[in-house]
Every structure is written in C-alpha cells, then in structure tokens.
Amino acid sequence: MNVIDLTRALENGTESYPGDHVGLSFERLAQAERDGYNFSSFTHLEAHCGTHIDSPLHFIAGGTDVASLPLRILPAVVVSVNSGAIDAAAFADTVDLAGCALLLRTGWDGRIGSEEYYRSSPYLTPAAAQLLVDGGIALLGIDFPSPDPSDSEDFPVHHTLLSAGIPIVEGLVGLDRLTGVTGRAYFAAFPMKVAGMEGSPVRAAAIVMDDQL
C-alpha cells in the first residue's frame, strides 16, 4: 500500500478563494521555550481555504453538511485534461465512472501563488457536469480552485453536481504523482466534523494498492 498526499500545505496567511484575502491565520498563545509547551489558536479559518470539500449544503438549501457526509474510500479514476474549458469530450474515452472519485489533472496546481491561479483557472462546462452526473460519479476532485469559471455568477456546475449529492474536492495538488501508477488506486478526503458547515479543509490522499500483494 502506498499513500500519496494530495493536500496543499497551509501556513499562517494562506489565501482563500478568490485569492484576494487571507483564509487562514493563527496565533501562538504559548511557546515551548517560554511556557514549556506550544499552544495555538486559529484566529481565522475559512471553510474553503486550501484543499477543501464542498458539500451539497454549499449551494443547495437543506443539502447535506460536511458533518453528515459519509466517510468513504472510493475507487479513483484520474483523467488528464487540458486547461481552459473542459467539455464532455474530455471524458469520451473514460469507460466506467459509476461509484468512483473522478480526479481531474490539469497541472494547474503548479500555479499556486500566482495571480492567474484563481483568475484564469480551468473549469467544466455545464454539459460536462451533467455527463458526470449521468455517469454516476460519487465525487469530483480537481487540481484547480473551482469547477465553475472564475467570473461565474450562477455557478451552474456546482449546482448540477451538488444537487445530485456529489461532493467536490477543490485545490488538490500532486495528481501528476498518480500518472502511470500501476495497481488499484483509491481516494479519500475527510473533512472536519462541524455540524451546519457547507465546506471544510480536508486531508486528501490517494491509496494505491499493489496488485501483486
């Protein structure tokens, strides 16, 4: 078994969507050198900071919150797609997505820290989102900030996926590490269990099983 971390490391001052403000800050209230132990407090933490999950409640009134999402380790399918608009044709050669975590690799995570990371990121077309719903995916994971265009005002892809009960994990990193991997791959992304929250940072990982074992 090989566990591959797909989570962006957060630090004091990490930005949040759409990149123009701080999403995470914390304060060290006690220090080991002075007090004998370290103790910190989050002074600000946004639910959609870094690698995070959107539950249906994010856009659907009465939808499932992050505390009620089932903890699942899902079969993973990684599809490499070009940046820009990702349409239904990108999945023409993908045979069976039912019950899978579909992970979209664009390499956009290499732009983290730049102005374009949020402003001109890839996105799915509404037709592509509907195709994925019809295909029965269990979760969508992406290595860019949002499945909708950065200038979207009605967020059709979020609505299509979340209304079908399909969570979205945004801001994955390192999906290139799964390219050419042999063996069965699985995906897990566990949020904080906070009742009433529509999103949460996650620790996302791929679990690759050696078929020879």
GROMACS elastic network, one bead per residue, 0.5 to 0.9 nm:
[ bonds ]
;  ai    aj funct       b0    kb
    1   207     6  0.67167   500
    1   208     6  0.56669   500
    1   210     6  0.60468   500
    1   213     6  0.89035   500
    2   206     6  0.80948   500
    2   207     6  0.57597   500
    2   208     6  0.50846   500
    2   209     6  0.65550   500
    2   210     6  0.79703   500
    3   205     6  0.65493   500
    3   206     6  0.57609   500
    3   208     6  0.63494   500
    3   209     6  0.88663   500
    4   174     6  0.85723   500
    4   177     6  0.78052   500
    4   178     6  0.83395   500
    4   204     6  0.87214   500
    4   205     6  0.54200   500
    4   206     6  0.50440   500
    4   207     6  0.63517   500
    4   208     6  0.77680   500
    5     8     6  0.86883   500
    5   173     6  0.82647   500
    5   174     6  0.77020   500
    5   203     6  0.78067   500
    5   204     6  0.63481   500
    5   206     6  0.66004   500
    5   207     6  0.88984   500
    6    51     6  0.84109   500
    6   172     6  0.56103   500
    6   174     6  0.55282   500
    6   175     6  0.67702   500
    6   177     6  0.89921   500
    6   203     6  0.76785   500
    6   204     6  0.53128   500
    6   205     6  0.50266   500
    6   206     6  0.70021   500
    7    50     6  0.80156   500
    7    51     6  0.57268   500
    7    52     6  0.87231   500
    7   171     6  0.78418   500
    7   172     6  0.57317   500
    7   173     6  0.57706   500
    7   174     6  0.79511   500
    7   202     6  0.75390   500
    7   203     6  0.57420   500
    7   204     6  0.52841   500
    7   205     6  0.70338   500
    8    50     6  0.60609   500
    8    51     6  0.57002   500
    8   171     6  0.73138   500
    8   172     6  0.66803   500
    8   173     6  0.59577   500
    8   174     6  0.87755   500
    8   203     6  0.85403   500
    8   204     6  0.88769   500
    9    50     6  0.76583   500
    9    51     6  0.84066   500
   10    13     6  0.83549   500
   10    14     6  0.60639   500
   10    24     6  0.77330   500
   10    49     6  0.85115   500
   10    50     6  0.66793   500
   10    51     6  0.88515   500
   11    14     6  0.55535   500
   11    24     6  0.72358   500
   11    25     6  0.76517   500
   11    26     6  0.87693   500
   12    22     6  0.88151   500
   12    23     6  0.89656   500
   12    24     6  0.59923   500
   12    26     6  0.60923   500
   12    27     6  0.86235   500
   13    21     6  0.88317   500
   13    22     6  0.55312   500
   13    23     6  0.68981   500
   13    24     6  0.54895   500
   13    25     6  0.52817   500
   13    26     6  0.83075   500
   14    21     6  0.85782   500
   14    22     6  0.57924   500
   14    23     6  0.57749   500
   14    24     6  0.54306   500
   14    25     6  0.74146   500
   14    49     6  0.77753   500
   14    50     6  0.77249   500
   15    18     6  0.82587   500
   15    19     6  0.55230   500
   15    20     6  0.69399   500
   15    21     6  0.55740   500
   15    24     6  0.68739   500
   15    49     6  0.70198   500
   15    50     6  0.78263   500
   15   113     6  0.88148   500
   16    19     6  0.51908   500
   16    20     6  0.71886   500
   16    21     6  0.61294   500
   16    22     6  0.58370   500
   16    24     6  0.77046   500
   16    46     6  0.72635   500
   16    48     6  0.66919   500
   16    50     6  0.68125   500
   17    20     6  0.72327   500
   17    21     6  0.77803   500
   17    22     6  0.89964   500
   17    23     6  0.78777   500
   17    48     6  0.69488   500
   17    49     6  0.68463   500
   17    50     6  0.85502   500
   17   118     6  0.72828   500
   17   145     6  0.74077   500
   17   146     6  0.89207   500
   18    21     6  0.77767   500
   18   118     6  0.58188   500
   18   119     6  0.76966   500
   18   145     6  0.82923   500
   18   150     6  0.78897   500
   19    22     6  0.78842   500
   19    23     6  0.87436   500
   19   113     6  0.88552   500
   19   115     6  0.77598   500
   19   117     6  0.82120   500
   19   118     6  0.63114   500
   19   119     6  0.84949   500
   22    25     6  0.72518   500
   22    44     6  0.82773   500
   22    45     6  0.86347   500
   22    46     6  0.86359   500
   22    49     6  0.88675   500
   23    44     6  0.68116   500
   23    45     6  0.56149   500
   23    46     6  0.51683   500
   23    47     6  0.83243   500
   23    48     6  0.78734   500
   23    49     6  0.55404   500
   23    50     6  0.82439   500
   24    42     6  0.76162   500
   24    43     6  0.77799   500
   24    44     6  0.53470   500
   24    46     6  0.65599   500
   24    49     6  0.71493   500
   25    41     6  0.88281   500
   25    42     6  0.60797   500
   25    43     6  0.55726   500
   25    44     6  0.50796   500
   25    45     6  0.65771   500
   26    40     6  0.67653   500
   26    41     6  0.55315   500
   26    44     6  0.66704   500
   26    45     6  0.83576   500
   27    39     6  0.87084   500
   27    40     6  0.55486   500
   27    41     6  0.53871   500
   27    42     6  0.64050   500
   27    43     6  0.65036   500
   28    31     6  0.68783   500
   28    38     6  0.72657   500
   28    39     6  0.60089   500
   28    41     6  0.65520   500
   28    42     6  0.89211   500
   29    38     6  0.75390   500
   29    39     6  0.55464   500
   29    40     6  0.52623   500
   29    41     6  0.69246   500
   30    33     6  0.88747   500
   30    34     6  0.74560   500
   30    35     6  0.59695   500
   30    36     6  0.81257   500
   30    37     6  0.64866   500
   30    38     6  0.50463   500
   30    40     6  0.68620   500
   31    34     6  0.54032   500
   31    35     6  0.54260   500
   31    36     6  0.67089   500
   31    37     6  0.56224   500
   31    39     6  0.67654   500
   31    40     6  0.87901   500
   32    35     6  0.52016   500
   32    39     6  0.84677   500
   33    36     6  0.60005   500
   33    37     6  0.74985   500
   33    38     6  0.85083   500
   34    37     6  0.79396   500
   35    38     6  0.75589   500
   41    44     6  0.89598   500
   42    45     6  0.65657   500
   45    48     6  0.86634   500
   45    49     6  0.74588   500
   46    49     6  0.55304   500
   46   199     6  0.87844   500
   46   200     6  0.78893   500
   46   201     6  0.83546   500
   47    50     6  0.89183   500
   47    52     6  0.73466   500
   47    53     6  0.84451   500
   47    54     6  0.88121   500
   47   197     6  0.77977   500
   47   198     6  0.76744   500
   47   199     6  0.50672   500
   47   201     6  0.60797   500
   48    51     6  0.77177   500
   48    52     6  0.57361   500
   48    53     6  0.73989   500
   48    54     6  0.77682   500
   48   170     6  0.85420   500
   48   199     6  0.61006   500
   48   200     6  0.60969   500
   48   201     6  0.64685   500
   49    52     6  0.64079   500
   49   171     6  0.87119   500
   49   200     6  0.78242   500
   49   201     6  0.62788   500
   50   145     6  0.86901   500
   50   170     6  0.79695   500
   50   171     6  0.60730   500
   50   172     6  0.83204   500
   50   201     6  0.65713   500
   50   202     6  0.84918   500
   51   143     6  0.88475   500
   51   145     6  0.86860   500
   51   169     6  0.70338   500
   51   170     6  0.57072   500
   51   172     6  0.55689   500
   51   173     6  0.80292   500
   51   200     6  0.86478   500
   51   201     6  0.57567   500
   51   202     6  0.60814   500
   51   203     6  0.74978   500
   51   204     6  0.75943   500
   52   168     6  0.83095   500
   52   169     6  0.55983   500
   52   170     6  0.55996   500
   52   171     6  0.67628   500
   52   172     6  0.82001   500
   52   189     6  0.83716   500
   52   191     6  0.76033   500
   52   199     6  0.69060   500
   52   200     6  0.53880   500
   52   202     6  0.50346   500
   52   203     6  0.80753   500
   52   204     6  0.84521   500
   53    66     6  0.80327   500
   53   141     6  0.87968   500
   53   167     6  0.67682   500
   53   168     6  0.55606   500
   53   170     6  0.62797   500
   53   189     6  0.77375   500
   53   190     6  0.83680   500
   53   191     6  0.69371   500
   53   198     6  0.84806   500
   53   199     6  0.54411   500
   53   200     6  0.55706   500
   53   201     6  0.63429   500
   53   202     6  0.65603   500
   54    57     6  0.78318   500
   54    58     6  0.61007   500
   54    59     6  0.88934   500
   54    65     6  0.87769   500
   54    66     6  0.77682   500
   54   158     6  0.88440   500
   54   162     6  0.81982   500
   54   167     6  0.56639   500
   54   168     6  0.51172   500
   54   169     6  0.63413   500
   54   170     6  0.77780   500
   54   198     6  0.62441   500
   54   200     6  0.71307   500
   55    58     6  0.57721   500
   55    59     6  0.83728   500
   55    60     6  0.89876   500
   55    63     6  0.76866   500
   55    64     6  0.62139   500
   55    65     6  0.57091   500
   55    66     6  0.56652   500
   55    69     6  0.74187   500
   55   162     6  0.69449   500
   55   165     6  0.79611   500
   55   166     6  0.77089   500
   55   167     6  0.50545   500
   55   168     6  0.69573   500
   55   169     6  0.89748   500
   55   197     6  0.84265   500
   55   198     6  0.53841   500
   55   199     6  0.58075   500
   55   200     6  0.85776   500
   56    59     6  0.61719   500
   56    60     6  0.56356   500
   56    61     6  0.83400   500
   56    62     6  0.84161   500
   56    64     6  0.52653   500
   56    65     6  0.67276   500
   56    66     6  0.84633   500
   56   158     6  0.86810   500
   56   159     6  0.84855   500
   56   161     6  0.82071   500
   56   163     6  0.64408   500
   56   164     6  0.82261   500
   56   165     6  0.59770   500
   56   166     6  0.71557   500
   56   167     6  0.64135   500
   56   168     6  0.87514   500
   56   198     6  0.70533   500
   56   199     6  0.88746   500
   57    61     6  0.61236   500
   57    62     6  0.62939   500
   57    64     6  0.52187   500
   57    65     6  0.53674   500
   57    66     6  0.81121   500
   57   162     6  0.78761   500
   57   196     6  0.83879   500
   57   197     6  0.76676   500
   57   199     6  0.80847   500
   58    61     6  0.80838   500
   58    63     6  0.76925   500
   58    64     6  0.86722   500
   58    65     6  0.79688   500
   58   158     6  0.85733   500
   58   162     6  0.79506   500
   58   197     6  0.82200   500
   58   199     6  0.67192   500
   59    63     6  0.78356   500
   59   155     6  0.88410   500
   59   158     6  0.71362   500
   59   159     6  0.63308   500
   59   162     6  0.71034   500
   59   163     6  0.80453   500
   59   198     6  0.83084   500
   60    63     6  0.50927   500
   60    64     6  0.83596   500
   60   159     6  0.72914   500
   60   162     6  0.69859   500
   60   163     6  0.63359   500
   61    64     6  0.89736   500
   62    65     6  0.85748   500
   63   162     6  0.82805   500
   63   163     6  0.79262   500
   63   165     6  0.81491   500
   63   198     6  0.85566   500
   64    67     6  0.81500   500
   64    68     6  0.61530   500
   64    69     6  0.67662   500
   64   165     6  0.78985   500
   64   196     6  0.86381   500
   64   198     6  0.77578   500
   65    68     6  0.54946   500
   65    69     6  0.66307   500
   65   194     6  0.82139   500
   65   195     6  0.66802   500
   65   196     6  0.56133   500
   65   197     6  0.55197   500
   65   198     6  0.50894   500
   65   199     6  0.74672   500
   66    69     6  0.52505   500
   66    70     6  0.87499   500
   66   191     6  0.65597   500
   66   192     6  0.73184   500
   66   193     6  0.64076   500
   66   194     6  0.66556   500
   66   195     6  0.69727   500
   66   196     6  0.74079   500
   66   197     6  0.59013   500
   66   198     6  0.58337   500
   66   199     6  0.60385   500
   66   200     6  0.69636   500
   67    70     6  0.83310   500
   67   191     6  0.76873   500
   67   192     6  0.70884   500
   67   194     6  0.52074   500
   67   195     6  0.51114   500
   67   196     6  0.73353   500
   67   197     6  0.73775   500
   67   198     6  0.88399   500
   68    71     6  0.89575   500
   68   193     6  0.78387   500
   68   194     6  0.88825   500
   68   195     6  0.76357   500
   69    72     6  0.87565   500
   69   167     6  0.85870   500
   69   190     6  0.89775   500
   69   191     6  0.85789   500
   69   193     6  0.88802   500
   71   188     6  0.80485   500
   71   189     6  0.81943   500
   71   190     6  0.66683   500
   71   191     6  0.89097   500
   72   187     6  0.82954   500
   72   188     6  0.63791   500
   72   189     6  0.80628   500
   72   190     6  0.82854   500
   73    76     6  0.89274   500
   73   101     6  0.88776   500
   73   186     6  0.62053   500
   73   187     6  0.55504   500
   73   189     6  0.81091   500
   73   207     6  0.86474   500
   74    99     6  0.73876   500
   74   100     6  0.57951   500
   74   101     6  0.58015   500
   74   138     6  0.78784   500
   74   139     6  0.84182   500
   74   185     6  0.85870   500
   74   186     6  0.52615   500
   74   187     6  0.52278   500
   74   188     6  0.65590   500
   75    99     6  0.74332   500
   75   100     6  0.50221   500
   75   101     6  0.60617   500
   75   102     6  0.86439   500
   75   184     6  0.77666   500
   75   185     6  0.61227   500
   75   187     6  0.62972   500
   76    97     6  0.89746   500
   76   100     6  0.56187   500
   76   102     6  0.60413   500
   76   103     6  0.69907   500
   76   184     6  0.81935   500
   76   185     6  0.54505   500
   76   187     6  0.55091   500
   76   206     6  0.78476   500
   76   207     6  0.89713   500
   77    94     6  0.87908   500
   77    97     6  0.74152   500
   77   100     6  0.66338   500
   77   101     6  0.62126   500
   77   102     6  0.50013   500
   77   103     6  0.60372   500
   77   104     6  0.85461   500
   77   185     6  0.76749   500
   77   186     6  0.82422   500
   77   187     6  0.89297   500
   78   101     6  0.84102   500
   78   102     6  0.60793   500
   78   104     6  0.59818   500
   78   105     6  0.68462   500
   78   175     6  0.79343   500
   78   178     6  0.75998   500
   78   179     6  0.79784   500
   79    90     6  0.83762   500
   79    91     6  0.78476   500
   79    94     6  0.80730   500
   79   102     6  0.73689   500
   79   103     6  0.62496   500
   79   104     6  0.51637   500
   79   105     6  0.60176   500
   79   106     6  0.87159   500
   80    90     6  0.86031   500
   80   103     6  0.84900   500
   80   104     6  0.59676   500
   80   106     6  0.59786   500
   80   107     6  0.86374   500
   80   176     6  0.88908   500
   80   179     6  0.87238   500
   81    86     6  0.71952   500
   81    90     6  0.65695   500
   81    91     6  0.89303   500
   81   104     6  0.67229   500
   81   105     6  0.60871   500
   81   106     6  0.53904   500
   81   107     6  0.89096   500
   82    85     6  0.80975   500
   82    86     6  0.71905   500
   82    90     6  0.86021   500
   82   105     6  0.83115   500
   82   106     6  0.56962   500
   82   107     6  0.86310   500
   82   122     6  0.80838   500
   83    86     6  0.71776   500
   83   106     6  0.58022   500
   83   107     6  0.81795   500
   83   108     6  0.74771   500
   83   121     6  0.72655   500
   83   123     6  0.77285   500
   84   120     6  0.79813   500
   84   121     6  0.68906   500
   84   123     6  0.63030   500
   84   124     6  0.83955   500
   85   122     6  0.59492   500
   85   123     6  0.53011   500
   85   124     6  0.57427   500
   85   125     6  0.63771   500
   85   149     6  0.84697   500
   86    89     6  0.80200   500
   86    90     6  0.65081   500
   86   122     6  0.71544   500
   86   123     6  0.59277   500
   86   125     6  0.60115   500
   86   128     6  0.71262   500
   87    90     6  0.58457   500
   87    91     6  0.80779   500
   87   123     6  0.87885   500
   87   124     6  0.60786   500
   87   125     6  0.52859   500
   87   126     6  0.80287   500
   87   127     6  0.67201   500
   87   129     6  0.83524   500
   88    91     6  0.58057   500
   88    92     6  0.70357   500
   88   124     6  0.84956   500
   88   125     6  0.75768   500
   88   126     6  0.88222   500
   88   127     6  0.61194   500
   88   129     6  0.77893   500
   88   130     6  0.86281   500
   88   131     6  0.65609   500
   88   132     6  0.84579   500
   89    92     6  0.50921   500
   89    93     6  0.83860   500
   89   128     6  0.78480   500
   90    93     6  0.76811   500
   90    94     6  0.84842   500
   90   128     6  0.82326   500
   91    94     6  0.51848   500
   91    95     6  0.83672   500
   91   128     6  0.82210   500
   91   131     6  0.86550   500
   91   132     6  0.86739   500
   92    95     6  0.78429   500
   94    97     6  0.72726   500
   96    99     6  0.88496   500
   96   100     6  0.84826   500
   96   135     6  0.74508   500
   96   136     6  0.88355   500
   97   100     6  0.54219   500
   97   101     6  0.78990   500
   97   102     6  0.72194   500
   97   132     6  0.78509   500
   97   135     6  0.58620   500
   97   136     6  0.63121   500
   97   137     6  0.54503   500
   97   138     6  0.84197   500
   98   101     6  0.88196   500
   98   132     6  0.89837   500
   98   134     6  0.89234   500
   98   135     6  0.57669   500
   98   138     6  0.71068   500
   99   135     6  0.88009   500
   99   136     6  0.60232   500
   99   137     6  0.51027   500
   99   139     6  0.80947   500
  100   136     6  0.78667   500
  100   137     6  0.51817   500
  100   138     6  0.52869   500
  100   139     6  0.67227   500
  100   140     6  0.86377   500
  100   186     6  0.86857   500
  100   187     6  0.88023   500
  101   137     6  0.63333   500
  101   138     6  0.56592   500
  101   140     6  0.57742   500
  101   141     6  0.69603   500
  101   186     6  0.79127   500
  101   187     6  0.65662   500
  101   188     6  0.86384   500
  102   132     6  0.88350   500
  102   137     6  0.67210   500
  102   138     6  0.78558   500
  102   139     6  0.62552   500
  102   140     6  0.50154   500
  102   141     6  0.60311   500
  102   142     6  0.83871   500
  103   139     6  0.84361   500
  103   140     6  0.60714   500
  103   142     6  0.57256   500
  103   143     6  0.80353   500
  103   169     6  0.89734   500
  103   172     6  0.88681   500
  103   175     6  0.79694   500
  103   187     6  0.88449   500
  104   140     6  0.78244   500
  104   141     6  0.62121   500
  104   143     6  0.65881   500
  104   144     6  0.88212   500
  104   175     6  0.81328   500
  105   108     6  0.78973   500
  105   141     6  0.88529   500
  105   142     6  0.66467   500
  105   143     6  0.59926   500
  105   144     6  0.86435   500
  105   172     6  0.89424   500
  105   173     6  0.89910   500
  105   174     6  0.87257   500
  105   175     6  0.59154   500
  105   176     6  0.71016   500
  106   109     6  0.78819   500
  106   122     6  0.79192   500
  106   142     6  0.82072   500
  106   143     6  0.66178   500
  106   144     6  0.77554   500
  106   175     6  0.85737   500
  106   176     6  0.88239   500
  107   110     6  0.58903   500
  107   111     6  0.81489   500
  107   143     6  0.68939   500
  107   144     6  0.82714   500
  107   173     6  0.83088   500
  107   174     6  0.81176   500
  107   175     6  0.77471   500
  107   176     6  0.73404   500
  108   111     6  0.55846   500
  108   112     6  0.75790   500
  108   117     6  0.72396   500
  108   121     6  0.72990   500
  108   122     6  0.78089   500
  108   143     6  0.61131   500
  108   144     6  0.56924   500
  108   145     6  0.89313   500
  108   173     6  0.85755   500
  109   112     6  0.54606   500
  109   117     6  0.78263   500
  109   143     6  0.56077   500
  109   144     6  0.61791   500
  109   145     6  0.88329   500
  109   171     6  0.72517   500
  109   172     6  0.71973   500
  109   173     6  0.55384   500
  109   174     6  0.74797   500
  109   175     6  0.89370   500
  110   113     6  0.86576   500
  110   117     6  0.86681   500
  110   173     6  0.81607   500
  110   174     6  0.88133   500
  111   114     6  0.56089   500
  111   115     6  0.83350   500
  111   116     6  0.71930   500
  111   117     6  0.53727   500
  112   115     6  0.83778   500
  112   116     6  0.84794   500
  112   117     6  0.56638   500
  112   118     6  0.86101   500
  112   144     6  0.89360   500
  113   116     6  0.85430   500
  113   117     6  0.69614   500
  114   117     6  0.55604   500
  114   118     6  0.82629   500
  115   118     6  0.66199   500
  115   119     6  0.66297   500
  115   120     6  0.86522   500
  116   120     6  0.52915   500
  116   121     6  0.68557   500
  117   120     6  0.64621   500
  117   121     6  0.57661   500
  117   144     6  0.75916   500
  117   145     6  0.75685   500
  118   121     6  0.55910   500
  118   144     6  0.80788   500
  118   145     6  0.63828   500
  118   146     6  0.84030   500
  118   150     6  0.66174   500
  119   149     6  0.86665   500
  119   150     6  0.58171   500
  119   151     6  0.79846   500
  120   149     6  0.78628   500
  120   150     6  0.66931   500
  120   151     6  0.89901   500
  121   144     6  0.64175   500
  121   145     6  0.70393   500
  121   146     6  0.78056   500
  121   147     6  0.89704   500
  121   149     6  0.72319   500
  121   150     6  0.69530   500
  122   144     6  0.67163   500
  122   145     6  0.83326   500
  122   146     6  0.78950   500
  122   147     6  0.73567   500
  122   148     6  0.81021   500
  122   149     6  0.71239   500
  122   150     6  0.86903   500
  123   144     6  0.81830   500
  123   145     6  0.88413   500
  123   146     6  0.67119   500
  123   148     6  0.50722   500
  123   149     6  0.53842   500
  123   150     6  0.82417   500
  123   157     6  0.88050   500
  124   127     6  0.81084   500
  124   128     6  0.61270   500
  124   129     6  0.65581   500
  124   146     6  0.88692   500
  124   147     6  0.53916   500
  124   148     6  0.61426   500
  124   149     6  0.77671   500
  124   157     6  0.69115   500
  125   128     6  0.51993   500
  125   129     6  0.64180   500
  125   130     6  0.88043   500
  125   147     6  0.84027   500
  125   148     6  0.77024   500
  125   149     6  0.88392   500
  125   156     6  0.85130   500
  125   157     6  0.70999   500
  126   129     6  0.50561   500
  126   130     6  0.62425   500
  126   131     6  0.86270   500
  126   148     6  0.87524   500
  126   156     6  0.62667   500
  126   157     6  0.55347   500
  126   160     6  0.76304   500
  127   130     6  0.51512   500
  127   131     6  0.61975   500
  127   132     6  0.87550   500
  127   157     6  0.87983   500
  128   131     6  0.50226   500
  128   132     6  0.63555   500
  128   133     6  0.87600   500
  128   157     6  0.85691   500
  129   132     6  0.51822   500
  129   133     6  0.63567   500
  129   134     6  0.86952   500
  129   147     6  0.88613   500
  129   156     6  0.86890   500
  129   157     6  0.58015   500
  129   158     6  0.85724   500
  129   160     6  0.65217   500
  129   161     6  0.66468   500
  130   133     6  0.50087   500
  130   134     6  0.60900   500
  130   135     6  0.84199   500
  130   157     6  0.82024   500
  130   160     6  0.66038   500
  130   161     6  0.76626   500
  131   134     6  0.50528   500
  131   135     6  0.60075   500
  131   136     6  0.87384   500
  132   136     6  0.64000   500
  132   137     6  0.60473   500
  132   140     6  0.87972   500
  132   161     6  0.81926   500
  133   136     6  0.52530   500
  133   137     6  0.62150   500
  133   138     6  0.86624   500
  133   160     6  0.76834   500
  133   161     6  0.65283   500
  133   164     6  0.69294   500
  133   166     6  0.79807   500
  134   137     6  0.80083   500
  137   140     6  0.72815   500
  137   166     6  0.73779   500
  138   165     6  0.81899   500
  138   166     6  0.57309   500
  138   167     6  0.75617   500
  139   161     6  0.87924   500
  139   165     6  0.87714   500
  139   166     6  0.52370   500
  139   167     6  0.52418   500
  139   168     6  0.60350   500
  139   169     6  0.76676   500
  140   161     6  0.84827   500
  140   166     6  0.71458   500
  140   167     6  0.65186   500
  140   169     6  0.61939   500
  140   170     6  0.84080   500
  141   167     6  0.85810   500
  141   168     6  0.58214   500
  141   170     6  0.60127   500
  141   171     6  0.81348   500
  141   172     6  0.70312   500
  142   145     6  0.75776   500
  142   146     6  0.77383   500
  142   147     6  0.75441   500
  142   168     6  0.79006   500
  142   169     6  0.63598   500
  142   170     6  0.52522   500
  142   171     6  0.62176   500
  142   172     6  0.58417   500
  142   173     6  0.86038   500
  143   146     6  0.88130   500
  143   169     6  0.87053   500
  143   170     6  0.64420   500
  143   173     6  0.57013   500
  143   174     6  0.80526   500
  143   175     6  0.73806   500
  144   147     6  0.77061   500
  144   170     6  0.63213   500
  144   171     6  0.50273   500
  144   172     6  0.69329   500
  144   173     6  0.85038   500
  145   148     6  0.87866   500
  145   150     6  0.86278   500
  145   170     6  0.55363   500
  145   171     6  0.51202   500
  145   172     6  0.85282   500
  146   149     6  0.71183   500
  146   150     6  0.74120   500
  146   158     6  0.86174   500
  146   168     6  0.88959   500
  146   169     6  0.89892   500
  146   170     6  0.61774   500
  146   171     6  0.77955   500
  147   150     6  0.88717   500
  147   155     6  0.85356   500
  147   157     6  0.63362   500
  147   158     6  0.69934   500
  147   168     6  0.84760   500
  147   170     6  0.80027   500
  148   151     6  0.82365   500
  148   152     6  0.64207   500
  148   155     6  0.57579   500
  148   156     6  0.70817   500
  148   157     6  0.58004   500
  148   158     6  0.69652   500
  149   152     6  0.52059   500
  149   153     6  0.89092   500
  149   155     6  0.78776   500
  150   153     6  0.87847   500
  152   155     6  0.56704   500
  152   156     6  0.83378   500
  153   156     6  0.87814   500
  154   157     6  0.89539   500
  154   158     6  0.89305   500
  154   159     6  0.84966   500
  155   158     6  0.55381   500
  155   159     6  0.64193   500
  155   160     6  0.88458   500
  156   159     6  0.50692   500
  156   160     6  0.60887   500
  156   161     6  0.86846   500
  157   160     6  0.50637   500
  157   161     6  0.61654   500
  157   162     6  0.83199   500
  158   161     6  0.54275   500
  158   162     6  0.57793   500
  158   163     6  0.80558   500
  158   168     6  0.81272   500
  159   162     6  0.53667   500
  159   163     6  0.56387   500
  159   164     6  0.83449   500
  160   163     6  0.55574   500
  160   164     6  0.65361   500
  160   166     6  0.87830   500
  161   164     6  0.52822   500
  161   165     6  0.66003   500
  161   166     6  0.52102   500
  161   167     6  0.72218   500
  161   168     6  0.78538   500
  162   166     6  0.50659   500
  162   167     6  0.61151   500
  162   168     6  0.77799   500
  163   166     6  0.73799   500
  164   167     6  0.89155   500
  169   172     6  0.72187   500
  169   189     6  0.76975   500
  169   202     6  0.84081   500
  169   204     6  0.85339   500
  172   175     6  0.73428   500
  172   204     6  0.75813   500
  173   176     6  0.83538   500
  174   177     6  0.56659   500
  174   178     6  0.79329   500
  175   178     6  0.55400   500
  175   179     6  0.73094   500
  176   179     6  0.52708   500
  176   180     6  0.88634   500
  177   180     6  0.82158   500
  177   181     6  0.77917   500
  178   181     6  0.52891   500
  178   182     6  0.87968   500
  178   185     6  0.85689   500
  178   206     6  0.82547   500
  178   208     6  0.88047   500
  179   182     6  0.89601   500
  181   184     6  0.85801   500
  181   185     6  0.82915   500
  181   208     6  0.79902   500
  182   185     6  0.83049   500
  182   208     6  0.80728   500
  182   209     6  0.84634   500
  182   210     6  0.74185   500
  182   211     6  0.80152   500
  183   208     6  0.63100   500
  183   209     6  0.54596   500
  183   211     6  0.50641   500
  183   212     6  0.81270   500
  184   207     6  0.82122   500
  184   208     6  0.56366   500
  184   209     6  0.51439   500
  184   210     6  0.69049   500
  184   211     6  0.67566   500
  185   206     6  0.65346   500
  185   207     6  0.56075   500
  185   209     6  0.62544   500
  186   205     6  0.83678   500
  186   206     6  0.54797   500
  186   208     6  0.62664   500
  186   209     6  0.81369   500
  187   204     6  0.74620   500
  187   205     6  0.58998   500
  187   207     6  0.61603   500
  187   208     6  0.87661   500
  188   203     6  0.81480   500
  188   204     6  0.57119   500
  188   205     6  0.55761   500
  188   206     6  0.65194   500
  188   207     6  0.78968   500
  189   202     6  0.56600   500
  189   203     6  0.56070   500
  189   205     6  0.64993   500
  189   206     6  0.89273   500
  190   193     6  0.87302   500
  190   200     6  0.88555   500
  190   201     6  0.83972   500
  190   202     6  0.53173   500
  190   203     6  0.60637   500
  190   204     6  0.68622   500
  191   194     6  0.84414   500
  191   199     6  0.78961   500
  191   200     6  0.54282   500
  191   201     6  0.59914   500
  191   203     6  0.73410   500
  192   199     6  0.88949   500
  192   200     6  0.61507   500
  192   201     6  0.71638   500
  192   202     6  0.71316   500
  193   197     6  0.86371   500
  193   200     6  0.85894   500
  194   197     6  0.59127   500
  194   200     6  0.83589   500
  195   198     6  0.87947   500
  197   200     6  0.73771   500
  209   212     6  0.86492   500
  209   213     6  0.80962   500
  210   213     6  0.57036   500
